[in-house]
């Protein structure tokens, strides 16, 4: 089910963001309303982001196809519980010393 949803998402994203957006939004803003130059530039930046995001989606799809779906996040964060408690204690001590003054 999740694979089917991902394929549907990827297809719709590609069609709407890479196909329809340039034709139905970017082109008319550039040709019909040339006074909105800043809007065109901002929409062009959005189009570049769409291309980048689609690249990331394709990269994820490639990993799913090849079976390389390992979790690349760190298993143990550098902010483990002991470190957090140490920082919390220091903050409370600072807050207490300021309160006394």
Secondary structure, DSSP 8 states (H G I E B T S, - for coil): -HHHHHHHHHHHHIIIIIIIHIIIIIHHHHHT-TT-HHHHHHHHHHHHHHHHHHHHHHHHHHHHHHT-----S-SS-SS-HHHHHHHHHHHHHHHHHHHH-
